[in-house]
């Protein structure tokens, strides 16, 4: 009886902690969503009220008709997709090479990759800007993708190493004996076996590129090429022209599709993350 009460007590405490964590994490998002339906005066003067006095879509219409927000979203989709595809291609090759040909140096190589990912972006921003400018790639997509690779490739390689370690080498050796070359083994055996891990890694790589702000602000100077994160920043204007409604509406349009997308593919993410957990 005492053991059951003890277990029930821990269960209740766990739910209380989880509920508090959800409120802390989701509370600001709820405030932003309801604020996007308020008027400018109500947002500034009546900040304590969660629900708007009258629901209005004015800020969404104003955002879509008077700004280039949709262009920013399209640019971010393009940049993030290309960054994910290019980063995953390089990282999958690198991770496979480390696990199959790294030998005793696997741990050293993995740690070096982690160390490169640990550098703060602000530390590399100026060197990357100078490099891109000297190559004549400033304000271009290739120049921005070069900067994106600085955090996409180390991150994806580190995750994919653990997934490729779960692939039995006996299967690959049997395929090699049957006449399949190493590129064929990689494409037709290794990649399909780590597909859940590839999906999970690609999703996180896309999110990192989607949320990136610093490099796109420094490298891209044309307004029609800016990303959505820089576009959100540009909405703030000066202190006298701060449009909270536009910023709230833009935040909702950026975040809500991500939440829906995650809700649909959450099983794939969990499956991918647990696929290499034993290593």
N, C-alpha and C positions, 0 to 999 in steps of 0.2 A: 504493500500500500504506500509506504513511504517512498519507495523507488518510483512508483507511478506518479506521485505528487511532485517529486523532484523533476521527473521528465516533463510533466505538463508545465511546470514552472519555467523550465528552460525554453519550452516551445512558445509559451506566451511572451517571454522576454525576447525571443528571436523575432516574433512577429511585430512586437513593439519597435524594435530597432530597425527592422526592414521598413515598417510604415514611416518612421521618422526619416529614414534615408530617402524614401520615395518622395516625401513631401519636400525635403530640402532640395532634391534634384529636379523635381517636376514643378515646384512652386513658381520659380521665375518664369518658366515656360507658360504656365497658366495665366500669370499676370500679363505677359506679353500678348497672348492670344486675345484676352478680353480688352486690353488697352487698344488693340488695333481697330476695335469697333467703336471707340469713343471719339468724341470731338476734341479738338486741340485744347480748348479751355477746360474741358472736363479732365483731360489727362494731366494738365499742369496743376489745376486748383483742387481737384478732388482725388488725390492719389490714394486715399485710404479705402475708397470704394472699389471692390473687385469687379462687380458687374456694371456695365454702362447703363446710364439712364435710358438711353435710346440707341439700339443697335443701328449702325450705319456702315455702309461699304465705301464711304467717301475716300478713305485713305488708300484703299486698294485701287479704285479708279484713278485717283490722282497719281499714284505710283506708276501704274501701267501706261498712262497717257502722257505724263509730263516728264518722265525720266526714261533712261535707256536700260531699265532694270532687266528686261527680257534679253537684251543683247548681252548683258553681264552674265546672266544665267547660261545662255548658249555658249559663251566663251569658256566658262568654267566647266561645263559638260565636255566640251571639246578638249580642253587642256588636261582635265583630270582623266578622261578616257585614254588619250594618247600616252599620258604619263604612266597610267596603270599597265597598258599593253606593253610599252617599251620596258618599263621597270620589271614586270613579271617575266618577260622574255630573257632579259639579262640575268635576273636573280635566279630563275629556275636552272639556267645553265650553270651559273656559279655554284649554287647549292648542290647540284648533282655532282659537279666536279669535286667539290670539297668532300662529299661523303664517299665518293668512289675512288678518288685518286689522291686524297689528302693524306692518307696514312696516319702516322702518329701526329701529324701537324694539324689535324682537324680542330682540336680544341684551341690551338693558338690562332688559327685562321678565324675561327668563330669569335674569339675574344677581340681580335683586331677589328672585325666588322662591327661588333657592338660598340667598341670605343669610337669608331668613326661616326656612329649614329648618335653618340652622346654629346657631340659638340653642339653648343647652342647655335641656332640659325643666324642670330645676330653676329656671331663671331665670324661666320663665313660670308656674310652678306656683301661686305665691301670687296673682299678678294674676288668673289664671283662676279660682281658688277664690273670690276676692272678687267677681268678675263673676258667677259662677254663683250664689253665695249671694244677691247683690243682686237677681238675676232670679227668685229662688225656685226654682231648679232644682237645688239641692244634694240629693244622694242620689237623683237621678233619671237615667233613661236619656238624655233630651235634654241634660242638663247634661254628662254624660260624653262624649256624642258631639260636643258643641261643643269640648271639649278635644282629642278625638281628631282633629278636623279640622285642628288647628293643625300637626300633622306629616303627616297623610295627604294633604291637598290639595297642599301645596308639593312633597312627594316625588313624587306621581303626576303632577302637572302638568309637572314638570321632565323626567320620563321620557317622557311622552306627546308633548311638543313635538318630540322627535327622530323619533318615529314618524310624526306627521302631516306632517313635512317631506318624508317619502319618498313621499307621495301626489302623483302628477302633477296639476298644476293644470289641464292641458288636459282631463282627464277631467271635472273638475268644471265647467269652463266649457262643455263640450259639453252636459252635463246641464242647465245653466242655460239655454242656448239652446233646448233641447228643451222648456222650460217647467217644469222641476223647480225648486222654490224652495230657498232656502239650507238650511232645516231638513231638507228631503228629501235634499239632497246630503249633508249631514252624517250622516244616519241610514242611508241606503241605499248610499252610495258610500264615504265616508271611513271610517266605522267598520268595515265589512267588510274593507277593505283593510289596516287596522292591527289586525285581530283578534288575531294572535299577540302583538303588543305589549301589547294590552289584557289578555290572559291573564297574561302575565308580570308586568305592573305590578300587577294585582289580587292576584296571589299574594303579592307582597312587601308590599303594603298590608295584606293580611290578617295576615301574620306580624308586622308592626310593631304592629298592634292587639292581636294575641294575646299578644305578649310584654310589652306595656305594663304598668307597675307603679305609677309615681308618681301619675299622675292618678286612677287607680281607687282608690288608697289614700286620697287626699285628698278626693275628691268623693263616693265611695260609702261610707256609714257602716253600712248594714244588712248583717248577715252573709249573709242570703239573696240579696243582690244582688251580692256580691263576685265578682271575676274569679279565674281559676285561679292567676294569678301571686300575688295577695294571699293566696289560699287556701294556697298553698305556704308563704308566709312565716308565716302563722298557725300552721302545724304545728310550728314550732320551739319554741313555748312559752317557758318560762324555762330557764335554764341547768341547773337540777336536773331538769327534766322533758323534756329534749331527746330526741325520738323520731327517731333517725336512720333507723330502718327505715321508718316512715311517709313520711318525706321522700324516701327512695330509691325506694320503691314509687310514690309520686305522681309523681316525676320521670320514671320509666320510662313510666307511663301517659300522660304528657303528650308525651314525646319520641318514643316508638316509633311512634305513629300518624302523626306528622309525617314521620318517615323513610320510612315506607311510602308516604305520600301523595306525597312528593317523588320517590320511585323510580318511581312510576306516571306522573307528569306531567313528568319531567325533560326530555323531548324538546320539550314545549311551552314550557318555560322557556327552553331554549337557543335554540329558534327565535324566540321573542319578543325575546330579548336581542340576537340578531344581526340582526333585521329592520331596526333603525334604526342599525346600526353604521356604515354608510357616511356618516352625517351626524354 
